[in-house]
Amino acid sequence: MKKNRMLSGKWRSHFQAKLLCAFLLCTFIPLCIIGGISYSVSYHIAEQRILNASISSDEQLNMQINERLSHVESVANALQYDMYTLGQSDSTMEYLSALTDIRNDVSLFKSTFNLYYACIFLPSDRLGANERLYFFPLEEFEEYDVPETALENPGTSSIWFYQKNVSVPLLISGTEESRNCIACCRILKDTETKEIAYAYIIFLDISEFSGYLEESFADKNLSSYILTDQGTIIAHNTPVNPPGADEALLSQLKESSSQILYKDNITYHCVQLQNGWYHITEIPDSYIQENVQVLIQSILITLLCSLPLTLLVIIAISGKLTKKIRLLSRAMEHLTLDSPKEDLSELIPPGKDPETYDEIDRLGLTFQKMQLSLKDNMQSILDLSLTEEKLKYQLLQSQINPHFLYNILGSIQTCQSIGKLDIADQMLTNLTRFYRMTLRKSKDLITIKDELEIARLYLEIEKLCHNDNLSWEFDLEDGIENFLICKFTLQPFLENSILHGLSQRAPRIHLHIAAVYGEDTVIITIEDNGVGIGEKQLEELRRTLDSKAVNYEKHFGIGNVNKRISSPHFGNGHISIESRLYHGTVITIEFDQMEEDYEESNDC
């Protein structure tokens, strides 16, 4: 998790990432706003179109229903004329003829207009009242659900009501099945007695209107039904009719002149039919949202398709804009003294008109000039540093020679003063050979073979002063003598081993000088069997070696060699000393394996 956060933070720190984020914000925010506005506008447009489509279907259905009701009104008008003719009959023959005409007309109207049934009610004392096919006594008229208010003042217009379980005589229908029906009734009252003179009812099967509704509104998410003025739902577009309408809605319908009502997330389209009833279509918001889903999906698909394309375009543009900056940043990041010159041809294409350079092009030109100037300056500084290092090395080496010469001349003077002239003469001869050898090897780095020869000449000189008290041996691994070493590395340690190792407890000194291979290094050890070094003095020597300082008053020889050999140009070596009092001393010198070509490359 921490690694992921680090990678995320590193990515966000890139200039292209910041530029990309800026582009994304400037693109996605307007895109989201436009998408939101488009969705809102499109939703309202789609909502209006869905409502208009539903209302249009409603209007066509209303025309069909009203046309059907008009057919019934026409039949009612025709029967009213027939009943008037029946009432004007003076003789029995005319009366019977009128009854026959009415029966024939009812039968004709039933088949022509697809009526469920029609029945006529006459006073029970009139001829034909008990026929019970189309004519019935007035007493049975009371069995029908004619509204009481209509019975009190029927007038000449039709009375519409809902009648359940209407049965057609078996001789007419051939079945005893009963149906729920829409009933159209007309009543004629005697002007003097105010009693009903006759009445007739025309029935339409409710299933016919339910079929109209189901055909027009096959989607069951829409609810369409016919509502009586009493609040009873008589036909519905689903097989199961709801129990009844909302009384508050019915009251609102009667009070409002608008055909569109909205209540409880439902839009009601209400149209009053010509018989005073209502055809109501409920359009719930969920239906609109479901149909708008296609639009929403189209908008989302468009956005999802445009977002990757937009992202790719933004990445391409940001990459193009930041390419020069990346090249310049990488060139600055990798700029070192020993690195090759960075190729900035992509940053500043060759042949480009200088007048067309932008700010980054000019920055690249400035960087190129700075790179060349910096390399020149760094090379000059490096040359001066190498020269300074060589001068310091030569100074240290020049300091070791007088120190060594002073000690040898002191020994020669001692031999002369005690009368050992032959030894003094031999020491001068060996000293001559020693300096001839060192002067012939004028370079700062010499082979281990030559360094050991210088050490051997020095030991020969010292042996003359100590008779048989000094012995030595060399132990070299094959080929190691060809590697390079700083001149005068071993002599100061050999001198200290002889000078400080001899004592009454260690009257004889034996030196073992070994050179072995390390891991890409050369390891030289100088081991003696002298008196050793005390802990306090050993700790002081180790501090001198660790500090790589040269103290001209104390441990000058060891500090001088340590300073020279630790330089990166002369082996990057280090020296360690192990010793115990009266148990001898072991000096270990380790430095990098250097060959002749190394010396030439450092101009040593």
Buried (B, 14 or more C-beta within 10 A) or exposed (E): EEEEEEEEEEEEEBEBBEBBEEBBEEBBEEBEEEBEEBBEEBBEEBBEEBBEEBBEBBBEBBEBBBEBBEBBBEBBEBBBEBBEBBEEBEEEEEBEBBBEEBBEBBBEBBEEBEBBBBBBBBBEEBEBBEBEBBBBBBEBBEEBEBBEEBBEEBEEEBBBBBBEEBEBBEEEBEEEEEBBBBBBBBBBBEEEEEEBBBBBBBBBBBBBBBEBBBEBBEEEEBBBBBBBBBBBBBBBBBEEBEEEBBEEBBEBBEEEEEBEBEEEEBBBBBBBBBBEBBBBBBBBEEBBBEBBEEBBEEBEEEBEEEBEEBBEEBBEEBEEBBBBBBBBEEBEEEBEEEEEEBEBEEBBEEEEEEEEBEEBBEBBBEBBEEBEEBBEEEEEEEEEEBEEBBEBBEEBBEBBBEBBEEBBEEBBEEBBEEEBEEBBBBBBEBBEBBBEBBEEBEEBBBBBBBBBBBBBBBBBBBBBBBEEBBBBEEEBEEEBBEBBBBBBBBBBBBBBBBEBBBEEEBEEBBBBBBBBBEEEBBBBBBBBBBBBBEEEBBEEBBEBBEEBEBEEEEBBBBBBBBBBBBBEBBBBBBBEBBBEBEBBBBBBBBBBBBEEEBBEEBEB
